Amino acid sequence: MAPQETMVQLGLTLKRLIATMADNYDLSKPFQFCKLDIKDAFWRMVVSFDDAWNFCYVLPAEDGKLGNIDDAEIVVPHALQMGWCESPPFFCAASETARDVIDELVRNPIDMPAHKFESRLRSDDPIIDSIPEFIINLIEVFVDDFIGATNLITELHLTHLSRCMLHGIHSVFPPIEVTQHGGGDAISEQKIDKGEGKWNFFKEILGWNFDGQYYTIQLPHAKCDKIIARLHKGKKFKRLMPRKVLEKIMGVLQHASYGLPGCAGLFSPVQMAMQGTKSWIPVNPDMTECFNDWGAIIKQMKTTPTCVLQLVKKDPNYIGYSDSCRLGTGGVWTSGTEEVHPILWQVQWPDDIIALFDENKLSINDLELAGIVLEWLVLECLAESLQYKHAAIFCDNVAAVIWTLKMRCGSSIVSAKLLRFLGMRVHAKQASTLTPLSIAGKDNIMADIVSRAFKNESLLARVHPSEQFNATSDVLSAWRAIDNGVTVATAKNREKYWAAWRKYAIMWKIDPFLQSVTELEATIVVSAFAARVRTGYYGHKLQVKVSTVATAMSAITTSIKLAGKRCPFKETSEDNYVLPIKRLVEGFKREDPPAIPKLAVPIAVPEECCNRGLASSSFCEQATGDLIIIASYYLLGCGEYTAPR
């Protein structure tokens, strides 16, 4: 595979070309392209005497046999050699300089003499004398390929751009008239004669066919056939596939995904299979599905080019909000740059989904991503056509947002399948790349209300349908106020130990809310859970004090009470544990060492230190006073404890 840095630069060059065309999309004002190549590029770079020794090689003997090692002849080339990791950036420093020269000549025109090659760059396509409102001149370079693009298709302008590119390249890579060597001109005349240097609407650039008339890109047919052949070769491996074979397949597919919106969502199964360093990759049905999908897409691409508007992100035509919870999912679609009647939707998860979530076989991240997928499907029903349209979806789950943004997931096979489905839908609708955005949970109130409207559904059914949304909003606002009445530390502890208790209860095959068991059974299981907490099982694996056990027990009772249910191991008349639990806690307390009282530092102490420092003429005392007050307020916190008495 090519070096990672090279592939990144290739992607950036393609993206800049595509973005320029998309930003100036106008079928009446087409683009023309020109491409010039440096002949024997690396060998035109001279390295220093010290660096030349890095490129030494042994000259083969005339008869092919080397009798004595002392007879070996060593060549020390002073030209840059290929195959060394530092060679590309060394050469690119020169080619980027040439690009800068060309760009300066284009931006600030000067009188330049005619170039001997400029007539060979003259366009065969029709000349357009009309001048666009915004004239675009783009000069790009990727290693030794110089690319020009413009939407001003007049003979005078194209001649000017040709001179800028030719003279700009020769300013860094001199012609043979200057160098006096016999290796031919620095600009490849052979490729100019093949037509690559001519200004045309249709041009193959960095492995893609760019069509400036219709603003599309497409893989050449020959490359499509090679990719399909590699996919067929990969499918011949039924159980194990060599890593190198899979890497080559992924390399060409990664290149193809640049011009296929949504299709990056197909990579997740292969990415998950390639984790680690094993030389042979197990072949699974998901990988086979991935290859089949790509085979169908590449065949379609031979006849259906991709519009550049599908490959960029712009201001969204539609703006959506999505949220999911254990019971269901819901969302909202509103207007972006296009007017649309706002719509609210919701889906209640079936029982098997809820059961899988309760058994921790599905995560909240999976549910949130499923909500994003359903949000997209709702948009498909809402919009008459999504061709070249841009959509943004807000979600308060960071993992789901990142997975959708990258269209990849390496940790959940469920989310991988969801991304595959979402990518195929985006591709099928010829929509632009989906833009997922993160939003704080407290700001995602519209989707939050819709997704949680299944709670107390029988109670909500008594409310008139026209008032159900407002009533649900009132209930959720009240619950938020209740939640705000709990400190962050307390809430985190409750969530931590309630999650641990749920897993422990599922292990015993009982309801975590303890509504389907007797009081004796609840007491036995809860006391066993308390004993596990005591061992430090949910912390650093060291025995914890009774206060930590009490926190875990409180998490269970509080969660049960917040659900509106009775806690079976609490006294009904008093807020105390039943006798066995009470004695369990008391026993833990007796085993713990006695508490050591500590003294709190009143805020007056650091303030006095600061005042004394300000009153002092010593810079050291002033700085000490400042640091003490800073530490008290921002690092330690007011009222923190000193050492024990």
Secondary structure, DSSP 8 states (H G I E B T S, - for coil): ---HHHHHHHHHHHHHHHHHHHHT--TTS--EEEEEEBTTTGGG-B--HHHHGGG-EEE--TTS----GGG-EEE---B--TT-TTHHHHHHHHHHHHHHHHHHHHHS-------TTGGGG--SS-------SS--EEEEEETTEEEEEES---HHHHHHHHHHHHHHHHHHS--HHHH--SS--SB-HHHHHTTTTS-BSEEEETTEEEETTTTEEE--HHHHHHHHHHHHHHHT-SSEEEHHHHHHHHHHHHHHHTTSTTGGGG-HHHHHHT-S--SEEE--HHHHHHHHHHHHHHHHHTT--EEGGGGS--S-SEEEEEEE-SSEEEEEEEESSS----EEEEEE--HHHHHHHHTTSS-HHHHHHHHHHHHHHHHHHHSS--TT--EEEEES-HHHHHHHHHT--SS-HHHHHHHHHHHHHHHHTT----EEEE--GGG-HHHHHHHTTTTTHHHHTTS-HHHHHHHHHHHHHHHHHHHHTS-HHHHHHHHHHHHHHHHHHHHTTS-TT--SS-HHHHHHHHHHHHHHHHTTTTTTSS---HHHHHHHHHHHHHHHHHTT---TTB-SSSSSB-HHHHHHHHHHHHHS-----EEE--THHHHHHHHHHHH-S-HHHHHHHHHHHHIIIIII-TT-EEEE-
